[in-house]
Amino acid sequence: MKFLAGFIVALLAVAAAALLIMYTGSYNVAASVPDNPIVEWLLSNTMIHSVTSQAKSVKAPEQLTDQQARAGFSIYKNTCVYCHGAPGKDPADISKGLNPDAPDLSDAAGDMTSAELFWIIKNGIKMSGMASYGKIHNDDEIWNVVAFVQRLPKMTPEEYGRLEKEAQ
């Protein structure tokens, strides 16, 4: 019984501390200030596990084609490159104000499944700057972007440049 009473008191103390932090405004939410490492760890792990869980309901195509990747390039070039950059292209200035930083998809895409990339592009990620594109792009267009993003880890700056020239 003492343990249960102690547990309840501890739980109430944590809740009171959280409310105190929230209502006093003592936690700095400015994007220009890095998160506390514990908060960063908590948010990052929550995002990873949430995306993995949510993406289980996404049925990915057997294979995404080069034709889809070329179609996805156009959308990437017009929306994604500003924050994520591309081979031989640094992200635009707007990305420097994001907290957390937008990942370099040449690195991050290799760690994600097609379904996870699709889910992120379609639904976005709260409080990260990653917008939800499901309301402005249909699923086929989003799969095209996935096809392109999956090719980024092996793409050279010259290949990206050729795609830009072909798109003009």
N, CA and C atoms as an extended XYZ file, in Angstrom:
504
Properties=species:S:1:pos:R:3:atomname:S:1:resname:S:1:resid:I:1 pbc="F F F"
N         0.822       -1.197        0.000 N   MET     1
C         0.000        0.000        0.000 CA  MET     1
C         0.867        1.262        0.000 C   MET     1
N         1.992        1.219        0.769 N   LYS     2
C         2.891        2.362        0.802 CA  LYS     2
C         3.481        2.627       -0.585 C   LYS     2
N         3.817        1.529       -1.295 N   PHE     3
C         4.391        1.668       -2.623 CA  PHE     3
C         3.399        2.377       -3.545 C   PHE     3
N         2.156        1.956       -3.534 N   LEU     4
C         1.124        2.551       -4.386 CA  LEU     4
C         0.926        4.029       -4.046 C   LEU     4
N         0.902        4.356       -2.771 N   ALA     5
C         0.750        5.754       -2.355 CA  ALA     5
C         1.958        6.571       -2.816 C   ALA     5
N         3.150        6.030       -2.680 N   GLY     6
C         4.363        6.719       -3.131 CA  GLY     6
C         4.366        6.910       -4.640 C   GLY     6
N         3.913        5.893       -5.346 N   PHE     7
C         3.843        5.971       -6.810 CA  PHE     7
C         2.871        7.067       -7.237 C   PHE     7
N         1.736        7.133       -6.614 N   ILE     8
C         0.729        8.152       -6.942 CA  ILE     8
C         1.259        9.550       -6.625 C   ILE     8
N         1.919        9.709       -5.483 N   VAL     9
C         2.503       11.006       -5.124 CA  VAL     9
C         3.564       11.409       -6.149 C   VAL     9
N         4.409       10.469       -6.545 N   ALA    10
C         5.452       10.761       -7.541 CA  ALA    10
C         4.828       11.144       -8.878 C   ALA    10
N         3.806       10.447       -9.267 N   LEU    11
C         3.101       10.744      -10.520 CA  LEU    11
C         2.486       12.137      -10.477 C   LEU    11
N         1.884       12.494       -9.376 N   LEU    12
C         1.299       13.829       -9.210 CA  LEU    12
C         2.381       14.907       -9.219 C   LEU    12
N         3.541       14.620       -8.627 N   ALA    13
C         4.644       15.583       -8.614 CA  ALA    13
C         5.170       15.821      -10.033 C   ALA    13
N         5.294       14.768      -10.824 N   VAL    14
C         5.741       14.902      -12.216 CA  VAL    14
C         4.716       15.709      -13.013 C   VAL    14
N         3.433       15.404      -12.828 N   ALA    15
C         2.381       16.144      -13.527 CA  ALA    15
C         2.389       17.620      -13.124 C   ALA    15
N         2.574       17.883      -11.847 N   ALA    16
C         2.620       19.275      -11.373 CA  ALA    16
C         3.826       20.005      -11.962 C   ALA    16
N         4.978       19.327      -12.015 N   ALA    17
C         6.172       19.941      -12.598 CA  ALA    17
C         5.957       20.236      -14.082 C   ALA    17
N         5.336       19.309      -14.807 N   ALA    18
C         5.055       19.516      -16.230 CA  ALA    18
C         4.122       20.706      -16.431 C   ALA    18
N         3.089       20.797      -15.604 N   LEU    19
C         2.160       21.927      -15.702 CA  LEU    19
C         2.847       23.247      -15.355 C   LEU    19
N         3.718       23.211      -14.361 N   LEU    20
C         4.461       24.414      -13.979 CA  LEU    20
C         5.346       24.894      -15.130 C   LEU    20
N         6.060       23.971      -15.750 N   ILE    21
C         6.914       24.316      -16.899 CA  ILE    21
C         6.059       24.872      -18.032 C   ILE    21
N         4.949       24.221      -18.312 N   MET    22
C         4.077       24.637      -19.412 CA  MET    22
C         3.489       26.025      -19.159 C   MET    22
N         2.917       26.253      -18.001 N   TYR    23
C         2.210       27.514      -17.745 CA  TYR    23
C         3.117       28.693      -17.407 C   TYR    23
N         4.354       28.422      -16.989 N   THR    24
C         5.263       29.536      -16.725 CA  THR    24
C         6.026       29.944      -17.983 C   THR    24
N         5.954       29.097      -19.009 N   GLY    25
C         6.679       29.393      -20.243 CA  GLY    25
C         8.177       29.239      -20.088 C   GLY    25
N         8.618       28.481      -19.109 N   SER    26
C        10.054       28.366      -18.847 CA  SER    26
C        10.782       27.480      -19.857 C   SER    26
N        10.055       26.651      -20.606 N   TYR    27
C        10.716       25.850      -21.646 CA  TYR    27
C        10.737       26.681      -22.921 C   TYR    27
N        11.921       26.934      -23.439 N   ASN    28
C        12.093       27.766      -24.631 CA  ASN    28
C        11.740       26.961      -25.878 C   ASN    28
N        10.686       27.352      -26.592 N   VAL    29
C        10.252       26.648      -27.801 CA  VAL    29
C        10.815       27.270      -29.071 C   VAL    29
N        11.736       28.216      -28.965 N   ALA    30
C        12.314       28.872      -30.141 CA  ALA    30
C        13.041       27.858      -31.021 C   ALA    30
N        12.786       27.914      -32.321 N   ALA    31
C        13.463       27.016      -33.264 CA  ALA    31
C        14.958       27.307      -33.327 C   ALA    31
N        15.373       28.483      -32.898 N   SER    32
C        16.783       28.853      -32.952 CA  SER    32
C        17.595       28.280      -31.788 C   SER    32
N        16.930       27.649      -30.851 N   VAL    33
C        17.593       27.080      -29.674 CA  VAL    33
C        17.521       25.559      -29.760 C   VAL    33
N        18.664       24.871      -29.686 N   PRO    34
C        18.632       23.404      -29.759 CA  PRO    34
C        17.812       22.815      -28.606 C   PRO    34
N        17.182       21.685      -28.892 N   ASP    35
C        16.426       21.002      -27.843 CA  ASP    35
C        17.369       20.400      -26.807 C   ASP    35
N        16.851       20.274      -25.600 N   ASN    36
C        17.525       19.536      -24.551 CA  ASN    36
C        17.760       18.121      -25.099 C   ASN    36
N        18.924       17.507      -24.863 N   PRO    37
C        19.201       16.169      -25.411 CA  PRO    37
C        18.140       15.119      -25.050 C   PRO    37
N        17.574       15.221      -23.886 N   ILE    38
C        16.538       14.260      -23.489 CA  ILE    38
C        15.282       14.468      -24.329 C   ILE    38
N        14.897       15.724      -24.533 N   VAL    39
C        13.726       16.034      -25.359 CA  VAL    39
C        13.988       15.602      -26.800 C   VAL    39
N        15.185       15.892      -27.298 N   GLU    40
C        15.544       15.493      -28.667 CA  GLU    40
C        15.458       13.980      -28.828 C   GLU    40
N        16.001       13.242      -27.876 N   TRP    41
C        15.954       11.784      -27.914 CA  TRP    41
C        14.510       11.283      -27.888 C   TRP    41
N        13.716       11.850      -26.994 N   LEU    42
C        12.319       11.437      -26.861 CA  LEU    42
C        11.543       11.683      -28.156 C   LEU    42
N        11.675       12.871      -28.726 N   LEU    43
C        10.941       13.206      -29.948 CA  LEU    43
C        11.424       12.376      -31.141 C   LEU    43
N        12.733       12.216      -31.261 N   SER    44
C        13.297       11.448      -32.375 CA  SER    44
C        12.842        9.991      -32.329 C   SER    44
N        12.933        9.385      -31.169 N   ASN    45
C        12.511        7.987      -31.047 CA  ASN    45
C        11.011        7.822      -31.219 C   ASN    45
N        10.248        8.782      -30.726 N   THR    46
C         8.794        8.733      -30.911 CA  THR    46
C         8.466        8.787      -32.397 C   THR    46
N         9.134        9.681      -33.138 N   MET    47
C         8.901        9.801      -34.572 CA  MET    47
C         9.251        8.499      -35.297 C   MET    47
N        10.418        7.954      -35.008 N   ILE    48
C        10.859        6.733      -35.691 CA  ILE    48
C         9.874        5.590      -35.463 C   ILE    48
N         9.495        5.380      -34.219 N   HIS    49
C         8.593        4.269      -33.905 CA  HIS    49
C         7.183        4.516      -34.445 C   HIS    49
N         6.745        5.765      -34.445 N   SER    50
C         5.432        6.091      -34.994 CA  SER    50
C         5.391        5.838      -36.493 C   SER    50
N         6.409        6.317      -37.208 N   VAL    51
C         6.446        6.110      -38.664 CA  VAL    51
C         6.492        4.619      -38.984 C   VAL    51
N         7.323        3.880      -38.280 N   THR    52
C         7.407        2.434      -38.510 CA  THR    52
C         6.054        1.775      -38.300 C   THR    52
N         5.382        2.145      -37.239 N   SER    53
C         4.072        1.572      -36.932 CA  SER    53
C         3.013        1.984      -37.960 C   SER    53
N         2.941        3.267      -38.267 N   GLN    54
C         1.924        3.764      -39.201 CA  GLN    54
C         2.144        3.226      -40.613 C   GLN    54
N         3.394        3.060      -41.019 N   ALA    55
C         3.702        2.614      -42.380 CA  ALA    55
C         3.334        1.156      -42.619 C   ALA    55
N         3.076        0.408      -41.554 N   LYS    56
C         2.682       -0.994      -41.719 CA  LYS    56
C         1.374       -1.125      -42.489 C   LYS    56
N         0.546       -0.082      -42.470 N   SER    57
C        -0.729       -0.134      -43.187 CA  SER    57
C        -0.597        0.275      -44.657 C   SER    57
N         0.599        0.680      -45.074 N   VAL    58
C         0.829        1.123      -46.449 CA  VAL    58
C         1.273       -0.069      -47.293 C   VAL    58
N         0.581       -0.278      -48.415 N   LYS    59
C         0.961       -1.355      -49.336 CA  LYS    59
C         1.828       -0.748      -50.427 C   LYS    59
N         3.110       -1.056      -50.367 N   ALA    60
C         4.064       -0.514      -51.340 CA  ALA    60
C         4.014       -1.336      -52.628 C   ALA    60
N         4.231       -0.673      -53.763 N   PRO    61
C         4.327       -1.420      -55.020 CA  PRO    61
C         5.519       -2.374      -54.978 C   PRO    61
N         5.442       -3.435      -55.777 N   GLU    62
C         6.535       -4.404      -55.829 CA  GLU    62
C         7.853       -3.723      -56.167 C   GLU    62
N         7.821       -2.872      -57.199 N   GLN    63
C         9.040       -2.187      -57.631 CA  GLN    63
C         8.663       -0.816      -58.159 C   GLN    63
N         9.475        0.160      -57.831 N   LEU    64
C         9.276        1.507      -58.342 CA  LEU    64
C        10.227        1.701      -59.520 C   LEU    64
N         9.718        2.255      -60.612 N   THR    65
C        10.453        2.295      -61.870 CA  THR    65
C        11.255        3.579      -62.050 C   THR    65
N        12.167        3.533      -63.019 N   ASP    66
C        12.929        4.727      -63.383 CA  ASP    66
C        12.002        5.806      -63.931 C   ASP    66
N        10.966        5.397      -64.637 N   GLN    67
C         9.990        6.361      -65.165 CA  GLN    67
C         9.293        7.091      -64.010 C   GLN    67
N         8.931        6.361      -62.969 N   GLN    68
C         8.324        6.990      -61.795 CA  GLN    68
C         9.319        7.945      -61.130 C   GLN    68
N        10.576        7.540      -61.051 N   ALA    69
C        11.599        8.390      -60.428 CA  ALA    69
C        11.769        9.685      -61.218 C   ALA    69
N        11.765        9.608      -62.550 N   ARG    70
C        11.868       10.836      -63.358 CA  ARG    70
C        10.665       11.739      -63.106 C   ARG    70
N         9.473       11.163      -62.988 N   ALA    71
C         8.279       11.962      -62.683 CA  ALA    71
C         8.370       12.547      -61.276 C   ALA    71
N         8.919       11.797      -60.342 N   GLY    72
C         9.076       12.270      -58.966 CA  GLY    72
C        10.119       13.357      -58.834 C   GLY    72
N        11.094       13.372      -59.742 N   PHE    73
C        12.125       14.405      -59.717 CA  PHE    73
C        11.515       15.793      -59.796 C   PHE    73
N        10.538       15.959      -60.665 N   SER    74
C         9.913       17.274      -60.853 CA  SER    74
C         9.316       17.794      -59.547 C   SER    74
N         8.611       16.929      -58.846 N   ILE    75
C         8.009       17.334      -57.569 CA  ILE    75
C         9.118       17.620      -56.553 C   ILE    75
N        10.129       16.751      -56.492 N   TYR    76
C        11.236       16.939      -55.552 CA  TYR    76
C        11.924       18.280      -55.797 C   TYR    76
N        12.204       18.558      -57.062 N   LYS    77
C        12.906       19.796      -57.431 CA  LYS    77
C        12.093       21.037      -57.061 C   LYS    77
N        10.773       20.932      -57.130 N   ASN    78
C         9.920       22.092      -56.850 CA  ASN    78
C         9.514       22.227      -55.390 C   ASN    78
N         9.673       21.187      -54.589 N   THR    79
C         9.205       21.275      -53.203 CA  THR    79
C        10.227       20.826      -52.163 C   THR    79
N        10.944       19.759      -52.419 N   CYS    80
C        11.757       19.115      -51.377 CA  CYS    80
C        13.194       19.623      -51.281 C   CYS    80
N        13.772       19.979      -52.435 N   VAL    81
C        15.192       20.317      -52.487 CA  VAL    81
C        15.541       21.510      -51.598 C   VAL    81
N        14.588       22.386      -51.349 N   TYR    82
C        14.856       23.594      -50.561 CA  TYR    82
C        15.274       23.262      -49.129 C   TYR    82
N        14.709       22.211      -48.579 N   CYS    83
C        15.055       21.813      -47.209 CA  CYS    83
C        16.041       20.649      -47.162 C   CYS    83
N        15.880       19.686      -48.083 N   HIS    84
C        16.683       18.467      -48.029 CA  HIS    84
C        17.931       18.504      -48.893 C   HIS    84
N        18.004       19.456      -49.824 N   GLY    85
C        19.139       19.485      -50.727 CA  GLY    85
C        19.077       18.331      -51.708 C   GLY    85
N        20.161       18.158      -52.452 N   ALA    86
C        20.267       17.097      -53.453 CA  ALA    86
C        21.741       16.910      -53.759 C   ALA    86
N        22.096       15.862      -54.496 N   PRO    87
C        23.509       15.679      -54.843 CA  PRO    87
C        24.055       16.920      -55.552 C   PRO    87
N        25.062       17.533      -54.954 N   GLY    88
C        25.661       18.731      -55.506 CA  GLY    88
C        24.895       20.008      -55.228 C   GLY    88
N        23.806       19.924      -54.459 N   LYS    89
C        22.995       21.097      -54.146 CA  LYS    89
C        22.760       21.171      -52.642 C   LYS    89
N        23.212       22.263      -52.050 N   ASP    90
C        22.941       22.477      -50.634 CA  ASP    90
C        21.492       22.903      -50.458 C   ASP    90
N        20.916       22.623      -49.291 N   PRO    91
C        19.570       23.130      -49.013 CA  PRO    91
C        19.566       24.659      -49.071 C   PRO    91
N        18.400       25.236      -49.328 N   ALA    92
C        18.261       26.689      -49.384 CA  ALA    92
C        18.334       27.282      -47.977 C   ALA    92
N        18.437       28.598      -47.918 N   ASP    93
C        18.541       29.302      -46.635 CA  ASP    93
C        17.397       28.973      -45.680 C   ASP    93
N        16.196       28.762      -46.222 N   ILE    94
C        15.040       28.495      -45.348 CA  ILE    94
C        15.293       27.288      -44.450 C   ILE    94
N        16.067       26.327      -44.924 N   SER    95
C        16.302       25.118      -44.126 CA  SER    95
C        17.182       25.388      -42.911 C   SER    95
N        17.949       26.466      -42.959 N   LYS    96
C        18.838       26.771      -41.831 CA  LYS    96
C        18.065       27.162      -40.575 C   LYS    96
N        16.788       27.505      -40.724 N   GLY    97
C        15.972       27.882      -39.579 CA  GLY    97
C        15.138       26.747      -39.017 C   GLY    97
N        15.292       25.552      -39.559 N   LEU    98
C        14.505       24.417      -39.085 CA  LEU    98
C        15.146       23.779      -37.862 C   LEU    98
N        14.306       23.377      -36.925 N   ASN    99
C        14.753       22.638      -35.752 CA  ASN    99
C        13.682       21.595      -35.452 C   ASN    99
N        13.973       20.330      -35.694 N   PRO   100
C        15.252       19.754      -36.065 CA  PRO   100
C        15.590       20.020      -37.537 C   PRO   100
N        16.870       19.831      -37.880 N   ASP   101
C        17.312       19.990      -39.257 CA  ASP   101
C        16.602       18.972      -40.141 C   ASP   101
N        16.319       19.381      -41.377 N   ALA   102
C        15.781       18.433      -42.344 CA  ALA   102
C        16.895       17.443      -42.688 C   ALA   102
N        16.594       16.159      -42.713 N   PRO   103
C        17.657       15.195      -42.995 CA  PRO   103
C        18.135       15.276      -44.442 C   PRO   103
N        19.404       14.945      -44.650 N   ASP   104
C        19.951       14.787      -45.988 CA  ASP   104
C        19.413       13.445      -46.488 C   ASP   104
N        18.536       13.485      -47.478 N   LEU   105
C        17.880       12.262      -47.923 CA  LEU   105
C        18.826       11.318      -48.660 C   LEU   105
N        19.983       11.814      -49.083 N   SER   106
C        20.985       10.915      -49.662 CA  SER   106
C        21.469        9.918      -48.611 C   SER   106
N        21.392       10.305      -47.340 N   ASP   107
C        21.751        9.411      -46.239 CA  ASP   107
C        20.517        8.725      -45.649 C   ASP   107
N        19.514        9.508      -45.314 N   ALA   108
C        18.357        8.998      -44.569 CA  ALA   108
C        17.487        8.035      -45.370 C   ALA   108
N        17.363        8.236      -46.682 N   ALA   109
C        16.460        7.406      -47.486 CA  ALA   109
C        16.868        5.940      -47.480 C   ALA   109
N        18.147        5.671      -47.365 N   GLY   110
C        18.618        4.292      -47.359 CA  GLY   110
C        18.212        3.518      -46.124 C   GLY   110
N        17.829        4.232      -45.072 N   ASP   111
C        17.433        3.582      -43.821 CA  ASP   111
C        15.932        3.355      -43.713 C   ASP   111
N        15.172        3.779      -44.738 N   MET   112
C        13.708        3.698      -44.664 CA  MET   112
C        13.147        2.818      -45.769 C   MET   112
N        12.035        2.189      -45.463 N   THR   113
C        11.339        1.388      -46.475 CA  THR   113
C        10.537        2.320      -47.385 C   THR   113
N        10.101        1.783      -48.504 N   SER   114
C         9.236        2.545      -49.413 CA  SER   114
C         7.977        3.007      -48.691 C   SER   114
N         7.404        2.121      -47.898 N   ALA   115
C         6.172        2.450      -47.181 CA  ALA   115
C         6.409        3.583      -46.173 C   ALA   115
N         7.553        3.564      -45.495 N   GLU   116
C         7.855        4.625      -44.528 CA  GLU   116
C         8.037        5.968      -45.232 C   GLU   116
N         8.771        5.979      -46.335 N   LEU   117
C         8.943        7.219      -47.089 CA  LEU   117
C         7.596        7.739      -47.589 C   LEU   117
N         6.784        6.836      -48.117 N   PHE   118
C         5.456        7.228      -48.599 CA  PHE   118
C         4.639        7.850      -47.473 C   PHE   118
N         4.621        7.185      -46.321 N   TRP   119
C         3.818        7.668      -45.200 CA  TRP   119
C         4.280        9.060      -44.765 C   TRP   119
N         5.599        9.259      -44.677 N   ILE   120
C         6.125       10.565      -44.256 CA  ILE   120
C         5.752       11.648      -45.267 C   ILE   120
N         5.954       11.378      -46.554 N   ILE   121
C         5.649       12.382      -47.574 CA  ILE   121
C         4.160       12.697      -47.580 C   ILE   121
N         3.330       11.693      -47.462 N   LYS   122
C         1.881       11.901      -47.498 CA  LYS   122
C         1.365       12.617      -46.254 C   LYS   122
N         1.882       12.249      -45.084 N   ASN   123
C         1.320       12.745      -43.822 CA  ASN   123
C         2.131       13.824      -43.125 C   ASN   123
N         3.411       13.964      -43.474 N   GLY   124
C         4.268       14.942      -42.804 CA  GLY   124
C         4.642       14.486      -41.403 C   GLY   124
N         5.422       15.318      -40.731 N   ILE   125
C         5.853       15.044      -39.357 CA  ILE   125
C         5.596       16.297      -38.530 C   ILE   125
N         4.786       16.170      -37.514 N   LYS   126
C         4.459       17.314      -36.658 CA  LYS   126
C         5.706       17.946      -36.055 C   LYS   126
N         5.664       19.268      -35.951 N   MET   127
C         6.693       20.056      -35.268 CA  MET   127
C         8.108       19.790      -35.788 C   MET   127
N         8.211       19.502      -37.102 N   SER   128
C         9.530       19.271      -37.683 CA  SER   128
C         9.759       20.111      -38.932 C   SER   128
N         8.734       20.731      -39.448 N   GLY   129
C         8.832       21.457      -40.703 CA  GLY   129
C         8.481       20.582      -41.893 C   GLY   129
N         8.333       19.264      -41.696 N   MET   130
C         7.986       18.368      -42.792 CA  MET   130
C         6.488       18.437      -43.020 C   MET   130
N         6.131       19.048      -44.145 N   ALA   131
C         4.717       19.243      -44.484 CA  ALA   131
C         4.067       17.936      -44.932 C   ALA   131
N         2.752       17.920      -44.851 N   SER   132
C         1.949       16.814      -45.363 CA  SER   132
C         1.581       17.132      -46.811 C   SER   132
N         1.986       16.268      -47.741 N   TYR   133
C         1.695       16.505      -49.155 CA  TYR   133
C         0.514       15.694      -49.665 C   TYR   133
N        -0.151       14.950      -48.787 N   GLY   134
C        -1.282       14.126      -49.186 CA  GLY   134
C        -2.492       14.904      -49.663 C   GLY   134
N        -2.592       16.169      -49.297 N   LYS   135
C        -3.744       16.970      -49.724 CA  LYS   135
C        -3.503       17.660      -51.058 C   LYS   135
N        -2.236       17.705      -51.503 N   ILE   136
C        -1.963       18.382      -52.777 CA  ILE   136
C        -1.393       17.442      -53.839 C   ILE   136
N        -1.002       16.240      -53.448 N   HIS   137
C        -0.512       15.246      -54.403 CA  HIS   137
C        -1.255       13.941      -54.176 C   HIS   137
N        -1.643       13.293      -55.269 N   ASN   138
C        -2.324       12.001      -55.131 CA  ASN   138
C        -1.297       10.907      -54.832 C   ASN   138
N        -1.772        9.729      -54.501 N   ASP   139
C        -0.872        8.643      -54.100 CA  ASP   139
C         0.129        8.282      -55.194 C   ASP   139
N        -0.303        8.288      -56.471 N   ASP   140
C         0.629        7.964      -57.555 CA  ASP   140
C         1.775        8.970      -57.603 C   ASP   140
N         1.482       10.245      -57.429 N   GLU   141
C         2.529       11.270      -57.424 CA  GLU   141
C         3.471       11.074      -56.240 C   GLU   141
N         2.912       10.717      -55.094 N   ILE   142
C         3.756       10.491      -53.911 CA  ILE   142
C         4.654        9.273      -54.126 C   ILE   142
N         4.133        8.213      -54.750 N   TRP   143
C         4.984        7.060      -55.057 CA  TRP   143
C         6.099        7.449      -56.018 C   TRP   143
N         5.813        8.378      -56.948 N   ASN   144
C         6.854        8.858      -57.853 CA  ASN   144
C         7.977        9.548      -57.065 C   ASN   144
N         7.595       10.356      -56.079 N   VAL   145
C         8.606       11.020      -55.244 CA  VAL   145
C         9.404        9.970      -54.474 C   VAL   145
N         8.734        8.968      -53.940 N   VAL   146
C         9.429        7.883      -53.229 CA  VAL   146
C        10.442        7.226      -54.162 C   VAL   146
N        10.028        6.943      -55.398 N   ALA   147
C        10.934        6.315      -56.369 CA  ALA   147
C        12.172        7.171      -56.581 C   ALA   147
N        11.984        8.496      -56.670 N   PHE   148
C        13.124        9.391      -56.848 CA  PHE   148
C        14.001        9.422      -55.594 C   PHE   148
N        13.388        9.591      -54.441 N   VAL   149
C        14.146        9.704      -53.180 CA  VAL   149
C        14.972        8.439      -52.935 C   VAL   149
N        14.439        7.289      -53.297 N   GLN   150
C        15.185        6.048      -53.088 CA  GLN   150
C        16.446        5.982      -53.951 C   GLN   150
N        16.496        6.751      -55.018 N   ARG   151
C        17.668        6.760      -55.890 CA  ARG   151
C        18.725        7.772      -55.436 C   ARG   151
N        18.355        8.663      -54.519 N   LEU   152
C        19.286        9.697      -54.065 CA  LEU   152
C        20.588        9.159      -53.460 C   LEU   152
N        20.566        8.095      -52.642 N   PRO   153
C        21.815        7.645      -52.028 CA  PRO   153
C        22.910        7.270      -53.029 C   PRO   153
N        22.541        6.847      -54.244 N   LYS   154
C        23.547        6.453      -55.233 CA  LYS   154
C        23.705        7.485      -56.351 C   LYS   154
N        22.964        8.575      -56.273 N   MET   155
C        22.977        9.572      -57.345 CA  MET   155
C        24.162       10.525      -57.204 C   MET   155
N        24.802       10.807      -58.323 N   THR   156
C        25.916       11.754      -58.333 CA  THR   156
C        25.385       13.153      -58.657 C   THR   156
N        26.165       14.184      -58.337 N   PRO   157
C        25.765       15.539      -58.717 CA  PRO   157
C        25.562       15.680      -60.235 C   PRO   157
N        26.357       14.964      -61.022 N   GLU   158
C        26.215       15.024      -62.476 CA  GLU   158
C        24.877       14.434      -62.924 C   GLU   158
N        24.491       13.316      -62.322 N   GLU   159
C        23.195       12.707      -62.671 CA  GLU   159
C        22.049       13.635      -62.295 C   GLU   159
N        22.143       14.264      -61.131 N   TYR   160
C        21.101       15.207      -60.720 CA  TYR   160
C        21.048       16.378      -61.702 C   TYR   160
N        22.206       16.871      -62.093 N   GLY   161
C        22.274       17.968      -63.056 CA  GLY   161
C        21.648       17.597      -64.387 C   GLY   161
N        21.856       16.353      -64.841 N   ARG   162
C        21.236       15.904      -66.099 CA  ARG   162
C        19.716       15.904      -65.978 C   ARG   162
N        19.217       15.446      -64.839 N   LEU   163
C        17.763       15.449      -64.629 CA  LEU   163
C        17.214       16.866      -64.668 C   LEU   163
N        17.953       17.808      -64.092 N   GLU   164
C        17.520       19.213      -64.122 CA  GLU   164
C        17.452       19.723      -65.561 C   GLU   164
N        18.454       19.397      -66.352 N   LYS   165
C        18.479       19.854      -67.757 CA  LYS   165
C        17.335       19.231      -68.548 C   LYS   165
N        17.066       17.946      -68.313 N   GLU   166
C        15.973       17.248      -69.011 CA  GLU   166
C        14.622       17.852      -68.633 C   GLU   166
N        14.502       18.333      -67.412 N   ALA   167
C        13.221       18.872      -66.920 CA  ALA   167
C        12.912       20.270      -67.459 C   ALA   167
N        13.901       20.938      -68.027 N   GLN   168
C        13.684       22.325      -68.501 CA  GLN   168
C        12.931       22.357      -69.799 C   GLN   168
